């Protein structure tokens, strides 16, 4: 087993758990943890393929590192919407306003998608049950 891949999945599980805990009370923080979980999912798959991901947070750019036609590419690119929550939604504008976070239903939708993809990826990477 690749220890880096396993580490990404452990960290992903923690971010996903944090996102679920925060959905109802602190949705912006929940969205950030969902972005982090999605980023770690992509980086786990990249690591399993021996592709160096670097320190970037843009999910679309990370997914683009996978070769064309890669079996995970289409599923992972769906998570690119979450990239904006790494930075844009966490900081105030020049006017001091914060962008509103997505609603709880949207956050739950992404949490469920990440959980499903993560379970499948763990099996694919050989770290799951």
C-alpha positions, 0 to 999 in steps of 0.5 A: 500500500502506498502510505501517501495515498493512505494518508490522503484518504485519512485526511479526506475522511477527517475533512468530510466529517468536519464538513458534515458537522459544520453544515447547519451552523457554519456553512462557509467552513463546511464548504471549505472542508468539502473543498479540502476533502475533494482536493485530497481525493484528487491528490490520492488518485494522482499519487496512486498514479505516481503523478506529482500534484504539487501544493495547488488547491484548484481541483480542475487544474489537479484533475487536468494532470490525469492523462486524457481518458483516465477513468476517474477524470469525468467524476473528479472534474465534477468537484471543481465547483468546490475550488472556489471555497479554498480561498474566494469564499473565506476572505472578505471583498474590498468592501468587507463583504463575504460571499454567501455560502451554498445552502445546506442541501447543496453542501450535503449533495457534495458531501455525499458525492465525495463520500461515494467517490472516496469509497470507490477510489479507496477500493480502486487504490487498494486501500479500502475494504 
